[in-house]
């Protein structure tokens, strides 16, 4: 946050599932203080002057669009840095993603030993105390199905034993936001209940679960489906699996990686239609996001990036090189309306991890905002006060 009080005017405001042309908003002390349409901003700032009058068309052209800041609840790095590498790497990757509109992010960790994960979760908790844009941690492992391990080292996967779950949650000191778990594992339903009781979201993912097992997980308190369609049984017309269970359950948010690799455009469109208001566009980005093709490491596994697609040696997709503005463009190109796609980048993921105050530009909300041009390219990013 730069600390300036400002008015941003002459934008098409896309927020709360609506588009409002010729809009403006006033930011004071890092929060939205007023908003409206037309030239009424002149009266607002005449009564109480601001430090900056920002004409959005000067920066983004006549089609300027303003949205809430994007919220990524599932990403592993960017700018050549992996979140598992510590605080400086997290800062480097966050800088890259912020430039692409992600004003707040959950820091996802790949599978490692419990001891290593305890240290990493504690380090993220420390960072979250001083950096409000870091929303906490997401443990994507180690409680995953070995048959759907994806880009996680299968040798490090374990069952969700009570002591391991407790150690990880305690290390986070209330900042563990999400834990992905395969609900068919022994003890998983009890673990889901403990995760939710600790204030984190439990997510079904990297799983061989059928629809009934997924439903039991949702009844136990799981509320997220980790990167829907990937690392799980597909949606079959007689075996709906976890995707069918999740789309049918209004309590569940479905993560979607709209990078043109993980899902075909038709499937992105189907997901939005099947779970309206419950799609969270995530990046699942690894270190190569915003960086060059080449060789990288994801957790303990070697990754080769070619033509921006990250894969293990056996061809398994290993995260993405996606940024959230690119996800927005992909979703809109797939036929999703702009207000719906923006909600999937903002309010929906924020709500999924218990931060409904984020992802909106209502009066009193943190003034996290993204200015886009008519081609949905980021032109300016502001981060408000948490």
C-alpha positions as CSV (number, residue, x, y, z in Angstrom):
1,X,0.0,0.0,0.0
2,X,1.4,3.4,-1.0
3,X,-0.5,5.3,1.7
4,X,-2.0,7.8,-0.8
5,X,-5.6,8.9,-0.7
6,X,-6.9,8.9,-4.2
7,X,-9.9,8.9,-6.5
8,X,-9.8,6.5,-9.5
9,X,-12.3,7.5,-12.1
10,X,-13.5,6.8,-15.7
11,X,-13.6,3.0,-15.3
12,X,-15.9,0.1,-16.0
13,X,-16.2,-1.3,-12.5
14,X,-16.6,-5.1,-12.5
15,X,-17.4,-6.2,-9.0
16,X,-20.0,-8.4,-7.2
17,X,-21.1,-10.0,-10.5
18,X,-22.0,-6.7,-12.1
19,X,-20.5,-4.2,-14.6
20,X,-20.9,-0.5,-13.8
21,X,-19.8,1.8,-16.6
22,X,-18.3,5.3,-16.0
23,X,-17.6,4.5,-12.4
24,X,-15.3,5.9,-9.8
25,X,-14.1,5.1,-6.3
26,X,-12.4,7.0,-3.5
27,X,-9.7,5.4,-1.4
28,X,-8.8,6.7,2.0
29,X,-6.4,5.1,4.4
30,X,-6.2,2.0,2.3
31,X,-9.9,1.3,2.2
32,X,-12.8,2.1,-0.2
33,X,-14.4,5.3,1.2
34,X,-16.9,6.1,-1.5
35,X,-18.0,5.1,-5.0
36,X,-20.4,6.2,-7.7
37,X,-20.8,7.0,-11.4
38,X,-20.3,9.9,-13.7
39,X,-18.7,13.2,-12.4
40,X,-19.9,13.0,-8.8
41,X,-16.4,12.1,-7.8
42,X,-15.6,15.8,-8.2
43,X,-18.0,16.7,-5.4
44,X,-16.6,13.9,-3.2
45,X,-13.0,15.1,-3.4
46,X,-14.0,18.8,-3.2
47,X,-15.4,18.2,0.3
48,X,-12.3,16.2,1.3
49,X,-9.3,16.5,-1.0
50,X,-7.2,13.5,-2.0
51,X,-3.5,13.1,-2.8
52,X,-4.1,11.8,-6.3
53,X,-6.8,12.1,-9.0
54,X,-6.2,9.0,-11.2
55,X,-7.8,9.1,-14.7
56,X,-8.0,5.4,-15.6
57,X,-8.2,6.1,-19.3
58,X,-4.8,7.7,-19.2
59,X,-3.2,4.4,-18.1
60,X,-5.5,1.9,-19.7
61,X,-7.3,3.5,-22.5
62,X,-11.0,4.2,-23.1
63,X,-12.0,0.6,-22.2
64,X,-10.4,0.7,-18.8
65,X,-11.7,-1.9,-16.3
66,X,-11.4,-1.9,-12.6
67,X,-11.8,-5.1,-10.5
68,X,-11.1,-6.1,-7.0
69,X,-7.6,-7.5,-6.4
70,X,-7.2,-11.2,-7.3
71,X,-7.0,-13.8,-4.6
72,X,-5.0,-17.0,-5.4
73,X,-5.7,-19.8,-2.9
74,X,-3.4,-22.3,-4.7
75,X,0.0,-21.5,-6.0
76,X,3.5,-22.7,-5.4
77,X,5.8,-20.0,-6.7
78,X,6.8,-17.8,-9.6
79,X,9.5,-15.5,-10.9
80,X,12.0,-18.4,-10.7
81,X,11.3,-18.9,-7.0
82,X,9.5,-21.7,-5.2
83,X,7.5,-21.1,-2.0
84,X,9.1,-24.1,-0.4
85,X,12.4,-22.2,-0.4
86,X,11.6,-19.8,2.3
87,X,10.6,-16.2,3.0
88,X,12.8,-14.5,0.4
89,X,11.6,-16.9,-2.3
90,X,8.0,-16.2,-1.3
91,X,8.6,-12.4,-1.6
92,X,10.1,-12.9,-5.0
93,X,7.2,-15.0,-6.3
94,X,4.6,-12.7,-4.7
95,X,6.1,-9.7,-6.5
96,X,5.7,-11.5,-9.8
97,X,2.1,-12.5,-9.2
98,X,1.2,-9.1,-7.8
99,X,2.3,-7.5,-11.0
100,X,-0.3,-9.8,-12.7
101,X,-3.1,-8.7,-10.3
102,X,-2.8,-11.1,-7.4
103,X,-3.0,-8.8,-4.4
104,X,-3.4,-11.6,-1.8
105,X,-2.3,-15.2,-1.9
106,X,-2.3,-18.4,0.1
107,X,1.2,-20.0,0.0
108,X,0.9,-23.6,-1.2
109,X,3.4,-26.3,-0.1
110,X,4.1,-29.5,-2.0
111,X,4.6,-32.8,-0.2
112,X,7.6,-33.1,2.1
113,X,8.4,-34.8,5.3
114,X,6.3,-33.7,8.3
115,X,9.3,-32.2,9.9
116,X,10.1,-30.1,6.8
117,X,6.5,-29.0,6.4
118,X,6.3,-28.0,10.1
119,X,9.2,-25.7,9.6
120,X,7.8,-24.2,6.4
121,X,4.3,-23.7,7.8
122,X,5.9,-21.9,10.8
123,X,7.9,-19.7,8.5
124,X,4.8,-18.7,6.6
125,X,3.0,-17.9,9.8
126,X,5.9,-15.6,10.7
127,X,5.7,-13.9,7.3
128,X,1.9,-13.5,7.5
129,X,2.4,-11.5,10.8
130,X,4.2,-8.8,8.9
131,X,2.8,-9.1,5.3
132,X,-0.9,-8.9,5.1
133,X,-0.8,-10.0,1.4
134,X,0.3,-13.5,2.6
135,X,-2.9,-15.1,3.7
136,X,-1.4,-18.2,5.2
137,X,-0.5,-21.7,4.0
138,X,-2.0,-24.5,2.0
139,X,-0.8,-28.0,2.6
140,X,-1.3,-29.8,-0.7
141,X,0.3,-32.9,0.8
142,X,1.3,-35.2,2.4
143,X,-2.1,-36.8,2.9
144,X,-2.7,-37.8,-0.8
145,X,-3.5,-41.0,-2.7
146,X,-0.3,-42.6,-4.1
147,X,-2.2,-43.5,-7.2
148,X,-3.0,-39.8,-7.9
149,X,0.2,-38.2,-6.6
150,X,0.7,-36.0,-9.6
151,X,3.8,-33.9,-9.1
152,X,4.2,-34.9,-5.4
153,X,6.9,-37.4,-4.4
154,X,5.0,-40.7,-3.7
155,X,7.7,-41.8,-1.3
156,X,6.8,-38.9,1.0
157,X,3.0,-39.5,1.1
158,X,1.5,-40.6,4.4
159,X,-1.9,-41.2,5.9
160,X,-3.5,-38.4,8.0
161,X,-2.4,-39.7,11.4
162,X,-3.7,-37.5,14.3
163,X,-0.3,-36.5,15.5
164,X,0.9,-35.4,12.0
165,X,-2.3,-33.3,11.5
166,X,-1.9,-31.8,14.9
167,X,1.7,-30.9,14.5
168,X,1.1,-29.1,11.2
169,X,-1.9,-27.2,12.4
170,X,-0.1,-26.1,15.6
171,X,2.9,-24.9,13.6
172,X,0.7,-22.6,11.6
173,X,-0.6,-20.8,14.7
174,X,-4.0,-20.2,13.0
175,X,-2.5,-19.4,9.5
176,X,-3.1,-22.8,7.9
177,X,-5.9,-21.9,5.4
178,X,-6.3,-25.1,3.5
179,X,-5.3,-28.8,3.7
180,X,-5.8,-31.1,0.7
181,X,-6.6,-34.6,1.6
182,X,-7.7,-37.9,-0.1
183,X,-10.8,-38.8,1.8
184,X,-10.6,-42.5,1.1
185,X,-7.4,-42.8,3.3
186,X,-7.8,-44.4,6.7
187,X,-8.6,-41.7,9.3
188,X,-9.3,-39.1,6.7
189,X,-12.8,-38.1,7.7
190,X,-11.6,-37.6,11.3
191,X,-8.7,-35.5,10.0
192,X,-11.1,-33.4,8.0
193,X,-13.2,-32.7,11.1
194,X,-10.0,-31.7,13.0
195,X,-8.8,-29.5,10.2
196,X,-12.1,-27.6,10.0
197,X,-12.3,-27.3,13.8
198,X,-8.9,-25.6,13.7
199,X,-10.3,-22.9,11.4
200,X,-8.8,-24.2,8.1
201,X,-10.6,-25.4,5.0
202,X,-10.4,-29.1,4.2
203,X,-10.1,-29.8,0.5
204,X,-10.7,-33.1,-1.4
205,X,-7.9,-33.7,-3.9
206,X,-5.3,-36.1,-5.3
207,X,-7.8,-38.8,-4.7
208,X,-9.3,-42.0,-6.0
209,X,-12.6,-41.3,-4.2
210,X,-15.9,-42.2,-5.7
211,X,-18.9,-39.9,-5.4
212,X,-20.1,-41.4,-2.1
213,X,-16.8,-41.1,-0.4
214,X,-16.5,-37.5,-1.6
215,X,-20.0,-36.8,-0.2
216,X,-18.9,-38.2,3.1
217,X,-15.9,-35.9,3.1
218,X,-18.2,-32.9,2.4
219,X,-20.5,-33.9,5.2
220,X,-17.5,-34.1,7.5
221,X,-16.7,-30.5,6.6
222,X,-14.6,-30.4,3.5
223,X,-15.5,-27.4,1.4
224,X,-13.0,-27.2,-1.5
225,X,-12.2,-29.5,-4.4
226,X,-8.5,-29.1,-5.2
227,X,-7.9,-28.4,-9.0
228,X,-11.1,-30.0,-10.1
229,X,-10.8,-32.7,-12.8
230,X,-7.0,-33.1,-12.2
231,X,-5.5,-35.9,-10.1
232,X,-8.9,-37.5,-9.5
233,X,-11.4,-39.8,-11.2
234,X,-13.1,-38.1,-14.1
235,X,-16.7,-37.2,-14.5
236,X,-18.3,-40.3,-15.9
237,X,-22.0,-40.5,-16.8
238,X,-22.6,-43.5,-14.5
239,X,-19.7,-42.8,-12.0
240,X,-19.9,-39.0,-11.2
241,X,-16.9,-39.3,-8.8
242,X,-15.7,-36.3,-6.7
243,X,-16.5,-33.8,-9.5
244,X,-20.1,-34.8,-9.6
245,X,-20.4,-34.8,-5.8
246,X,-18.8,-31.4,-5.6
247,X,-20.9,-29.7,-8.3
248,X,-24.0,-31.0,-6.6
249,X,-23.1,-29.7,-3.2
250,X,-23.7,-25.9,-2.7
251,X,-21.2,-26.0,0.2
252,X,-18.2,-26.8,-2.0
253,X,-15.9,-24.5,-4.0
254,X,-14.2,-26.0,-7.0
255,X,-10.7,-24.9,-7.9
256,X,-10.1,-24.5,-11.7
257,X,-6.8,-24.1,-13.4
258,X,-7.7,-22.2,-16.6
259,X,-4.4,-22.3,-18.4
260,X,-5.4,-24.1,-21.6
261,X,-3.4,-27.2,-20.5
262,X,-5.0,-28.6,-17.4
263,X,-8.5,-28.2,-18.8
264,X,-9.9,-27.8,-22.3
265,X,-11.9,-24.6,-22.8
266,X,-15.2,-26.6,-23.0
267,X,-14.5,-28.1,-19.6
268,X,-13.8,-24.7,-18.1
269,X,-17.2,-23.5,-19.4
270,X,-18.9,-26.7,-18.1
271,X,-17.5,-26.2,-14.7
272,X,-18.8,-22.6,-14.4
273,X,-22.2,-23.8,-15.6
274,X,-22.3,-26.7,-13.2
275,X,-21.3,-24.8,-10.1
276,X,-22.3,-21.2,-10.5
277,X,-20.8,-18.9,-8.0
278,X,-18.5,-21.7,-6.7
279,X,-15.6,-21.7,-9.1
280,X,-12.2,-20.3,-7.8
281,X,-9.7,-19.7,-10.6
282,X,-6.3,-20.7,-9.2
283,X,-2.9,-20.7,-10.8
284,X,-1.2,-23.8,-9.2
285,X,1.8,-21.9,-10.5
286,X,5.3,-23.2,-9.9
287,X,8.6,-21.3,-10.0
288,X,8.7,-21.0,-13.8
289,X,5.6,-18.7,-13.9
290,X,6.8,-15.4,-15.3
291,X,10.2,-17.0,-16.0
292,X,12.0,-18.8,-18.9
293,X,11.6,-22.3,-20.1
294,X,14.1,-24.7,-18.6
295,X,14.8,-27.0,-15.7
296,X,13.2,-26.4,-12.3
297,X,12.5,-28.3,-9.1
298,X,9.0,-28.7,-7.5
299,X,9.4,-30.1,-4.0
300,X,11.8,-33.0,-4.5
301,X,11.0,-33.6,-8.1
302,X,12.7,-32.4,-11.3
303,X,10.5,-30.4,-13.7
304,X,11.1,-29.5,-17.3
305,X,9.3,-26.5,-18.7
306,X,8.9,-26.4,-22.5
307,X,6.7,-23.9,-24.3
308,X,5.5,-22.7,-20.8
309,X,4.1,-26.2,-19.9
310,X,5.7,-27.8,-16.8
311,X,6.0,-31.6,-16.8
312,X,7.9,-34.3,-14.9
313,X,10.2,-36.7,-16.8
314,X,7.3,-39.1,-17.2
315,X,5.1,-36.4,-18.8
316,X,2.9,-35.7,-15.7
317,X,1.8,-32.1,-15.6
318,X,3.7,-30.4,-12.7
319,X,1.8,-27.3,-11.7
320,X,1.5,-24.5,-14.2
321,X,3.2,-21.3,-15.3
322,X,-0.1,-19.4,-15.1
323,X,-0.9,-16.0,-13.7
324,X,-4.4,-15.0,-12.7
325,X,-4.8,-12.3,-15.3
326,X,-4.0,-15.0,-17.9
327,X,-6.6,-17.2,-16.2
328,X,-9.1,-14.4,-16.6
329,X,-8.4,-14.1,-20.3
330,X,-8.7,-17.9,-20.8
331,X,-12.0,-18.1,-19.0
332,X,-13.5,-15.2,-20.9
333,X,-12.3,-16.7,-24.2
334,X,-13.9,-20.0,-23.2
335,X,-17.3,-18.3,-23.0
336,X,-17.5,-17.2,-19.3
337,X,-18.8,-13.7,-18.8
338,X,-16.4,-11.1,-17.5
339,X,-18.3,-10.5,-14.2
340,X,-18.5,-14.2,-13.5
341,X,-14.8,-14.8,-14.3
342,X,-13.8,-11.8,-12.1
343,X,-15.9,-13.2,-9.2
344,X,-14.0,-16.5,-9.6
345,X,-10.7,-14.6,-9.1
346,X,-11.8,-12.5,-6.2
347,X,-14.8,-13.0,-3.9
348,X,-15.2,-16.8,-4.4
349,X,-11.7,-17.8,-3.5
350,X,-11.6,-15.3,-0.6
351,X,-14.8,-16.7,0.8
352,X,-13.5,-20.3,0.4
353,X,-10.6,-19.7,2.8
354,X,-12.6,-17.7,5.3
355,X,-11.8,-14.1,4.2
356,X,-15.1,-12.7,2.9
357,X,-13.8,-9.2,3.5
358,X,-11.5,-9.6,0.5
359,X,-12.3,-9.8,-3.2
360,X,-14.8,-6.9,-3.3
361,X,-14.7,-3.1,-3.6
362,X,-17.5,-2.2,-1.3
363,X,-17.3,0.8,0.9
364,X,-15.1,-0.1,3.9
365,X,-13.4,-3.0,2.1
366,X,-9.6,-3.1,1.7
367,X,-8.8,-1.2,-1.5
368,X,-7.2,-4.0,-3.4
369,X,-7.8,-3.2,-7.0
370,X,-6.6,-4.1,-10.5
371,X,-6.8,-1.8,-13.5
372,X,-7.1,-3.7,-16.8
373,X,-7.3,-2.5,-20.4
374,X,-9.9,-3.6,-22.9
375,X,-7.8,-6.6,-23.7
376,X,-7.7,-7.7,-20.0
377,X,-4.1,-6.8,-19.6
378,X,-3.0,-5.5,-16.2
379,X,-2.0,-1.8,-16.2
380,X,-1.9,-1.0,-12.5
381,X,-2.3,-2.8,-9.2
382,X,-3.1,-1.3,-5.8
383,X,-3.1,-3.1,-2.5
384,X,-5.1,-1.7,0.4
385,X,-5.1,-2.0,4.1
386,X,-6.0,-5.4,5.6
